[in-house]
């Protein structure tokens, strides 16, 4: 499941965006000012950020500069400022995409998915992610292995997406807890082992992708 930060000071639009993206499988955090946007970006790992420009505290351009200086995450400006100069300035401060209001929700979702796939190296085609024998439809959290549907619990699905987002990278238990359970989790790190065991079992003949690295953690290996 991908995590999205929305910074928009219009209450109605912000709530509409939250409902729309959560309906399409995203976990969303939403704020109404630039100061909170920077604070949230500092505390939580996001897969994508949507920014209005005209916000109290810090405007969207300042927030974008702040994020760009510290994190590698795609940023979309969604704003009423649609002049050529505004658009050029948006790209100059580091935005990946620039959309003017009013906008199409479907187009915005398509741009969000395209940016996420580009940043994470996952090919999304017709709403599906394909990795070797695994097919995923993120919009409904649906998974198939070798053409057969796989029933994953919510945290097992989140673990799968976490590994796919970090292919070939050794992840410690603490890193997995932070990415999947969140920074506020205060349970035992061995819960990672339990959920990975269940995920491997659920994936069946595709469970080999998740390898244990002794004294380090786990790593996702692609089929050779």
Phi and psi restraints in degrees (value plus and minus 20) as a CYANA .aco file:
   2 UNK   PHI    -109.9   -69.9
   2 UNK   PSI     126.4   166.4
   3 UNK   PHI    -128.9   -88.9
   3 UNK   PSI     111.3   151.3
   4 UNK   PHI    -142.5  -102.5
   4 UNK   PSI     116.4   156.4
   5 UNK   PHI    -128.0   -88.0
   5 UNK   PSI     105.6   145.6
   6 UNK   PHI    -134.0   -94.0
   6 UNK   PSI     105.4   145.4
   7 UNK   PHI    -138.0   -98.0
   7 UNK   PSI      86.3   126.3
   8 UNK   PHI    -171.1  -131.1
   8 UNK   PSI     105.7   145.7
   9 UNK   PHI    -107.1   -67.1
   9 UNK   PSI     -27.5    12.5
  10 UNK   PHI    -103.0   -63.0
  10 UNK   PSI      92.0   132.0
  11 UNK   PHI     -78.0   -38.0
  11 UNK   PSI     -64.3   -24.3
  12 UNK   PHI     -84.0   -44.0
  12 UNK   PSI     -68.7   -28.7
  13 UNK   PHI     -84.4   -44.4
  13 UNK   PSI     -61.8   -21.8
  14 UNK   PHI     -79.0   -39.0
  14 UNK   PSI     -65.0   -25.0
  15 UNK   PHI     -86.4   -46.4
  15 UNK   PSI     -57.6   -17.6
  16 UNK   PHI     -82.6   -42.6
  16 UNK   PSI     -64.2   -24.2
  17 UNK   PHI     -83.3   -43.3
  17 UNK   PSI     -62.0   -22.0
  18 UNK   PHI     -80.1   -40.1
  18 UNK   PSI     -69.1   -29.1
  19 UNK   PHI     -83.1   -43.1
  19 UNK   PSI     -60.7   -20.7
  20 UNK   PHI     -83.9   -43.9
  20 UNK   PSI     -68.0   -28.0
  21 UNK   PHI     -92.9   -52.9
  21 UNK   PSI     -54.5   -14.5
  22 UNK   PHI     -87.5   -47.5
  22 UNK   PSI     -54.2   -14.2
  23 UNK   PHI     -83.4   -43.4
  23 UNK   PSI     -48.6    -8.6
  24 UNK   PHI    -118.0   -78.0
  24 UNK   PSI       0.5    40.5
  25 UNK   PHI      72.5   112.5
  25 UNK   PSI     -10.9    29.1
  26 UNK   PHI    -113.1   -73.1
  26 UNK   PSI     130.8   170.8
  27 UNK   PHI    -114.3   -74.3
  27 UNK   PSI     106.0   146.0
  28 UNK   PHI    -141.6  -101.6
  28 UNK   PSI     122.0   162.0
  29 UNK   PHI    -136.7   -96.7
  29 UNK   PSI     120.8   160.8
  30 UNK   PHI    -154.9  -114.9
  30 UNK   PSI     116.7   156.7
  31 UNK   PHI    -152.8  -112.8
  31 UNK   PSI     142.9   182.9
  32 UNK   PHI    -133.3   -93.3
  32 UNK   PSI      -7.5    32.5
  33 UNK   PHI    -174.8  -134.8
  33 UNK   PSI     141.8   181.8
  34 UNK   PHI     -91.1   -51.1
  34 UNK   PSI     -51.1   -11.1
  35 UNK   PHI     -84.8   -44.8
  35 UNK   PSI     -66.5   -26.5
  36 UNK   PHI     -85.3   -45.3
  36 UNK   PSI     -54.6   -14.6
  37 UNK   PHI     -80.5   -40.5
  37 UNK   PSI     -64.4   -24.4
  38 UNK   PHI     -84.5   -44.5
  38 UNK   PSI     -61.3   -21.3
  39 UNK   PHI     -83.0   -43.0
  39 UNK   PSI     -65.4   -25.4
  40 UNK   PHI     -83.8   -43.8
  40 UNK   PSI     -62.6   -22.6
  41 UNK   PHI     -83.0   -43.0
  41 UNK   PSI     -47.5    -7.5
  42 UNK   PHI     -98.3   -58.3
  42 UNK   PSI     -47.0    -7.0
  43 UNK   PHI    -116.6   -76.6
  43 UNK   PSI     -42.1    -2.1
  44 UNK   PHI    -154.7  -114.7
  44 UNK   PSI     122.0   162.0
  45 UNK   PHI    -100.8   -60.8
  45 UNK   PSI     106.2   146.2
  46 UNK   PHI    -134.7   -94.7
  46 UNK   PSI     131.4   171.4
  47 UNK   PHI    -110.0   -70.0
  47 UNK   PSI     -42.5    -2.5
  48 UNK   PHI    -183.0  -143.0
  48 UNK   PSI     132.6   172.6
  49 UNK   PHI    -148.6  -108.6
  49 UNK   PSI     112.7   152.7
  50 UNK   PHI    -132.1   -92.1
  50 UNK   PSI     104.6   144.6
  51 UNK   PHI    -142.9  -102.9
  51 UNK   PSI     112.7   152.7
  52 UNK   PHI     -98.9   -58.9
  52 UNK   PSI     140.0   180.0
  53 UNK   PHI    -113.5   -73.5
  53 UNK   PSI     -69.2   -29.2
  54 UNK   PHI    -106.0   -66.0
  54 UNK   PSI      71.5   111.5
  55 UNK   PHI    -151.4  -111.4
  55 UNK   PSI     133.5   173.5
  56 UNK   PHI     -92.3   -52.3
  56 UNK   PSI     141.5   181.5
  57 UNK   PHI      64.1   104.1
  57 UNK   PSI     -99.6   -59.6
  58 UNK   PHI    -150.5  -110.5
  58 UNK   PSI     118.6   158.6
  59 UNK   PHI     -99.6   -59.6
  59 UNK   PSI     151.1   191.1
  60 UNK   PHI     -80.5   -40.5
  60 UNK   PSI     -52.8   -12.8
  61 UNK   PHI     -86.5   -46.5
  61 UNK   PSI     -60.8   -20.8
  62 UNK   PHI     -84.1   -44.1
  62 UNK   PSI     -60.7   -20.7
  63 UNK   PHI     -84.1   -44.1
  63 UNK   PSI     -62.4   -22.4
  64 UNK   PHI     -81.5   -41.5
  64 UNK   PSI     -64.0   -24.0
  65 UNK   PHI     -80.6   -40.6
  65 UNK   PSI     -62.8   -22.8
  66 UNK   PHI     -79.8   -39.8
  66 UNK   PSI     -68.4   -28.4
  67 UNK   PHI     -84.3   -44.3
  67 UNK   PSI     -64.5   -24.5
  68 UNK   PHI     -82.2   -42.2
  68 UNK   PSI     -50.5   -10.5
  69 UNK   PHI     -94.7   -54.7
  69 UNK   PSI     -33.5     6.5
  70 UNK   PHI    -148.6  -108.6
  70 UNK   PSI     -48.3    -8.3
  71 UNK   PHI    -153.8  -113.8
  71 UNK   PSI     131.6   171.6
  72 UNK   PHI    -122.3   -82.3
  72 UNK   PSI      65.9   105.9
  73 UNK   PHI    -160.6  -120.6
  73 UNK   PSI     118.4   158.4
  74 UNK   PHI     -87.9   -47.9
  74 UNK   PSI     123.7   163.7
  75 UNK   PHI    -147.9  -107.9
  75 UNK   PSI     111.6   151.6
  76 UNK   PHI    -137.2   -97.2
  76 UNK   PSI     108.1   148.1
  77 UNK   PHI    -106.8   -66.8
  77 UNK   PSI     110.0   150.0
  78 UNK   PHI    -145.9  -105.9
  78 UNK   PSI      81.9   121.9
  79 UNK   PHI    -168.1  -128.1
  79 UNK   PSI     139.8   179.8
  80 UNK   PHI    -100.7   -60.7
  80 UNK   PSI     -31.8     8.2
  81 UNK   PHI    -102.1   -62.1
  81 UNK   PSI      82.6   122.6
  82 UNK   PHI    -140.0  -100.0
  82 UNK   PSI      -3.8    36.2
  83 UNK   PHI     -92.5   -52.5
  83 UNK   PSI     143.3   183.3
  84 UNK   PHI     -79.0   -39.0
  84 UNK   PSI     -62.2   -22.2
  85 UNK   PHI     -83.9   -43.9
  85 UNK   PSI     -60.4   -20.4
  86 UNK   PHI     -81.9   -41.9
  86 UNK   PSI     -63.5   -23.5
  87 UNK   PHI     -84.9   -44.9
  87 UNK   PSI     -65.2   -25.2
  88 UNK   PHI     -80.6   -40.6
  88 UNK   PSI     -64.3   -24.3
  89 UNK   PHI     -82.2   -42.2
  89 UNK   PSI     -59.1   -19.1
  90 UNK   PHI     -78.7   -38.7
  90 UNK   PSI     -65.2   -25.2
  91 UNK   PHI     -88.6   -48.6
  91 UNK   PSI     -54.9   -14.9
  92 UNK   PHI     -84.9   -44.9
  92 UNK   PSI     -52.3   -12.3
  93 UNK   PHI    -105.8   -65.8
  93 UNK   PSI     -21.6    18.4
  94 UNK   PHI      98.5   138.5
  94 UNK   PSI     -14.6    25.4
  95 UNK   PHI     -87.4   -47.4
  95 UNK   PSI     125.8   165.8
  96 UNK   PHI    -108.7   -68.7
  96 UNK   PSI     -52.9   -12.9
  97 UNK   PHI    -160.7  -120.7
  97 UNK   PSI     135.2   175.2
  98 UNK   PHI    -157.2  -117.2
  98 UNK   PSI      99.1   139.1
  99 UNK   PHI    -143.3  -103.3
  99 UNK   PSI     113.8   153.8
 100 UNK   PHI    -114.3   -74.3
 100 UNK   PSI     125.0   165.0
 101 UNK   PHI    -103.7   -63.7
 101 UNK   PSI     124.1   164.1
 102 UNK   PHI     -91.4   -51.4
 102 UNK   PSI     140.2   180.2
 103 UNK   PHI    -160.4  -120.4
 103 UNK   PSI     145.7   185.7
 104 UNK   PHI    -114.2   -74.2
 104 UNK   PSI     106.5   146.5
 105 UNK   PHI     -81.4   -41.4
 105 UNK   PSI     -59.0   -19.0
 106 UNK   PHI     -85.2   -45.2
 106 UNK   PSI     -60.4   -20.4
 107 UNK   PHI     -87.0   -47.0
 107 UNK   PSI     -62.0   -22.0
 108 UNK   PHI     -79.8   -39.8
 108 UNK   PSI     -65.5   -25.5
 109 UNK   PHI     -81.3   -41.3
 109 UNK   PSI     -61.2   -21.2
 110 UNK   PHI     -82.7   -42.7
 110 UNK   PSI     -61.7   -21.7
 111 UNK   PHI     -86.8   -46.8
 111 UNK   PSI     -60.3   -20.3
 112 UNK   PHI     -81.0   -41.0
 112 UNK   PSI     -68.6   -28.6
 113 UNK   PHI     -83.6   -43.6
 113 UNK   PSI     -58.9   -18.9
 114 UNK   PHI     -85.0   -45.0
 114 UNK   PSI     -62.2   -22.2
 115 UNK   PHI     -86.9   -46.9
 115 UNK   PSI     -62.3   -22.3
 116 UNK   PHI     -81.8   -41.8
 116 UNK   PSI     -64.4   -24.4
 117 UNK   PHI     -84.1   -44.1
 117 UNK   PSI     -55.9   -15.9
 118 UNK   PHI     -87.0   -47.0
 118 UNK   PSI     -64.1   -24.1
 119 UNK   PHI     -89.9   -49.9
 119 UNK   PSI     -55.6   -15.6
 120 UNK   PHI    -115.1   -75.1
 120 UNK   PSI     -23.9    16.1
 121 UNK   PHI      52.3    92.3
 121 UNK   PSI       2.0    42.0
 122 UNK   PHI    -124.4   -84.4
 122 UNK   PSI     113.3   153.3
 123 UNK   PHI    -105.5   -65.5
 123 UNK   PSI      95.8   135.8
 124 UNK   PHI    -125.6   -85.6
 124 UNK   PSI      97.1   137.1
 125 UNK   PHI    -152.7  -112.7
 125 UNK   PSI     107.8   147.8
 126 UNK   PHI      34.3    74.3
 126 UNK   PSI      15.8    55.8
 127 UNK   PHI      57.0    97.0
 127 UNK   PSI      -9.4    30.6
 128 UNK   PHI    -143.1  -103.1
 128 UNK   PSI     125.0   165.0
 129 UNK   PHI    -127.6   -87.6
 129 UNK   PSI     109.7   149.7
 130 UNK   PHI    -139.9   -99.9
 130 UNK   PSI     105.5   145.5
 131 UNK   PHI    -156.0  -116.0
 131 UNK   PSI      85.2   125.2
 132 UNK   PHI      33.1    73.1
 132 UNK   PSI    -140.8  -100.8
 133 UNK   PHI    -108.8   -68.8
 133 UNK   PSI     -14.2    25.8
 134 UNK   PHI    -125.5   -85.5
 134 UNK   PSI     113.3   153.3
 135 UNK   PHI    -143.4  -103.4
 135 UNK   PSI     113.3   153.3
 136 UNK   PHI    -149.2  -109.2
 136 UNK   PSI     117.4   157.4
 137 UNK   PHI    -133.1   -93.1
 137 UNK   PSI      75.9   115.9
 138 UNK   PHI     -78.6   -38.6
 138 UNK   PSI     -52.1   -12.1
 139 UNK   PHI     -81.3   -41.3
 139 UNK   PSI     -48.4    -8.4
 140 UNK   PHI    -145.6  -105.6
 140 UNK   PSI      -4.9    35.1
 141 UNK   PHI      33.1    73.1
 141 UNK   PSI      24.5    64.5
 142 UNK   PHI    -123.9   -83.9
 142 UNK   PSI     115.6   155.6
 143 UNK   PHI    -150.5  -110.5
 143 UNK   PSI     116.5   156.5
 144 UNK   PHI    -143.9  -103.9
 144 UNK   PSI     125.1   165.1
 145 UNK   PHI    -143.4  -103.4
 145 UNK   PSI     100.0   140.0
 146 UNK   PHI      32.3    72.3
 146 UNK   PSI      19.5    59.5
 147 UNK   PHI      64.7   104.7
 147 UNK   PSI     -21.8    18.2
 148 UNK   PHI    -130.5   -90.5
 148 UNK   PSI     114.6   154.6
 149 UNK   PHI     -83.4   -43.4
 149 UNK   PSI     119.9   159.9
 150 UNK   PHI    -139.1   -99.1
 150 UNK   PSI     109.8   149.8
 151 UNK   PHI    -112.7   -72.7
 151 UNK   PSI      86.7   126.7
 152 UNK   PHI    -129.0   -89.0
 152 UNK   PSI     117.0   157.0
 153 UNK   PHI     -87.4   -47.4
 153 UNK   PSI     138.6   178.6
 154 UNK   PHI     -72.0   -32.0
 154 UNK   PSI     -65.8   -25.8
 155 UNK   PHI     -91.3   -51.3
 155 UNK   PSI     -49.3    -9.3
 156 UNK   PHI     -87.4   -47.4
 156 UNK   PSI     -60.7   -20.7
 157 UNK   PHI     -83.5   -43.5
 157 UNK   PSI     -64.8   -24.8
 158 UNK   PHI     -81.1   -41.1
 158 UNK   PSI     -58.5   -18.5
 159 UNK   PHI     -83.0   -43.0
 159 UNK   PSI     -64.7   -24.7
 160 UNK   PHI     -78.2   -38.2
 160 UNK   PSI     -66.8   -26.8
 161 UNK   PHI     -86.7   -46.7
 161 UNK   PSI     -54.9   -14.9
 162 UNK   PHI     -80.9   -40.9
 162 UNK   PSI     -65.0   -25.0
 163 UNK   PHI     -86.5   -46.5
 163 UNK   PSI     -60.2   -20.2
 164 UNK   PHI     -86.6   -46.6
 164 UNK   PSI     -51.5   -11.5
 165 UNK   PHI     -92.1   -52.1
 165 UNK   PSI     -37.5     2.5
 166 UNK   PHI    -150.5  -110.5
 166 UNK   PSI      24.2    64.2
 167 UNK   PHI     -78.9   -38.9
 167 UNK   PSI     111.6   151.6
 168 UNK   PHI      60.2   100.2
 168 UNK   PSI     -21.3    18.7
 169 UNK   PHI    -123.2   -83.2
 169 UNK   PSI     107.5   147.5
 170 UNK   PHI     -92.5   -52.5
 170 UNK   PSI     103.3   143.3
 171 UNK   PHI    -129.3   -89.3
 171 UNK   PSI     107.6   147.6
 172 UNK   PHI     -95.8   -55.8
 172 UNK   PSI     146.3   186.3
 173 UNK   PHI     -80.8   -40.8
 173 UNK   PSI     -61.1   -21.1
 174 UNK   PHI     -82.5   -42.5
 174 UNK   PSI     -59.9   -19.9
 175 UNK   PHI     -85.4   -45.4
 175 UNK   PSI     -60.9   -20.9
 176 UNK   PHI     -85.5   -45.5
 176 UNK   PSI     -61.9   -21.9
 177 UNK   PHI     -79.3   -39.3
 177 UNK   PSI     -62.5   -22.5
 178 UNK   PHI     -85.6   -45.6
 178 UNK   PSI     -62.5   -22.5
 179 UNK   PHI     -95.4   -55.4
 179 UNK   PSI     -55.7   -15.7
 180 UNK   PHI    -121.2   -81.2
 180 UNK   PSI     -64.0   -24.0
 181 UNK   PHI    -112.3   -72.3
 181 UNK   PSI     -43.4    -3.4
 182 UNK   PHI      77.8   117.8
 182 UNK   PSI     139.5   179.5
 183 UNK   PHI     -88.6   -48.6
 183 UNK   PSI     -36.9     3.1
 184 UNK   PHI    -107.7   -67.7
 184 UNK   PSI     -22.4    17.6
 185 UNK   PHI     -86.4   -46.4
 185 UNK   PSI     111.3   151.3
 186 UNK   PHI    -144.3  -104.3
 186 UNK   PSI       3.9    43.9
 187 UNK   PHI    -109.4   -69.4
 187 UNK   PSI    -180.7  -140.7
 188 UNK   PHI    -109.7   -69.7
 188 UNK   PSI     122.9   162.9
 189 UNK   PHI     -89.2   -49.2
 189 UNK   PSI     -38.2     1.8
 190 UNK   PHI     -89.7   -49.7
 190 UNK   PSI     -31.3     8.7
 191 UNK   PHI     -82.2   -42.2
 191 UNK   PSI     -45.9    -5.9
 192 UNK   PHI     -81.7   -41.7
 192 UNK   PSI     -66.6   -26.6
 193 UNK   PHI     -78.9   -38.9
 193 UNK   PSI     -63.3   -23.3
 194 UNK   PHI     -82.4   -42.4
 194 UNK   PSI     -65.9   -25.9
 195 UNK   PHI     -90.3   -50.3
 195 UNK   PSI     -54.4   -14.4
 196 UNK   PHI     -87.3   -47.3
 196 UNK   PSI     -58.6   -18.6
 197 UNK   PHI     -79.5   -39.5
 197 UNK   PSI     -63.3   -23.3
 198 UNK   PHI     -88.2   -48.2
 198 UNK   PSI     -58.0   -18.0
 199 UNK   PHI     -84.8   -44.8
 199 UNK   PSI     -65.8   -25.8
 200 UNK   PHI     -76.9   -36.9
 200 UNK   PSI     -65.2   -25.2
 201 UNK   PHI     -81.7   -41.7
 201 UNK   PSI     -63.1   -23.1
 202 UNK   PHI     -85.8   -45.8
 202 UNK   PSI     -55.8   -15.8
 203 UNK   PHI     -94.8   -54.8
 203 UNK   PSI     -35.0     5.0
 204 UNK   PHI      39.4    79.4
 204 UNK   PSI    -141.4  -101.4
 205 UNK   PHI     -90.1   -50.1
 205 UNK   PSI     -23.1    16.9
 206 UNK   PHI    -121.6   -81.6
 206 UNK   PSI     -18.2    21.8
 207 UNK   PHI     -85.7   -45.7
 207 UNK   PSI     -37.5     2.5
 208 UNK   PHI     -84.5   -44.5
 208 UNK   PSI     -38.1     1.9
 209 UNK   PHI     -81.6   -41.6
 209 UNK   PSI     -50.4   -10.4
 210 UNK   PHI    -114.2   -74.2
 210 UNK   PSI      87.3   127.3
 211 UNK   PHI    -123.8   -83.8
 211 UNK   PSI     121.5   161.5
 212 UNK   PHI    -104.4   -64.4
 212 UNK   PSI     110.7   150.7
 213 UNK   PHI    -129.1   -89.1
 213 UNK   PSI      88.3   128.3
 214 UNK   PHI     -74.9   -34.9
 214 UNK   PSI     111.8   151.8
 215 UNK   PHI      44.6    84.6
 215 UNK   PSI      -8.8    31.2
 216 UNK   PHI    -146.4  -106.4
 216 UNK   PSI     -73.4   -33.4
 217 UNK   PHI     135.4   175.4
 217 UNK   PSI    -147.5  -107.5
 218 UNK   PHI    -159.3  -119.3
 218 UNK   PSI     136.5   176.5
 219 UNK   PHI    -164.9  -124.9
 219 UNK   PSI     125.4   165.4
 220 UNK   PHI    -112.2   -72.2
 220 UNK   PSI     105.7   145.7
 221 UNK   PHI    -133.6   -93.6
 221 UNK   PSI     110.2   150.2
 222 UNK   PHI    -100.4   -60.4
 222 UNK   PSI     140.0   180.0
 223 UNK   PHI     -86.0   -46.0
 223 UNK   PSI     114.5   154.5
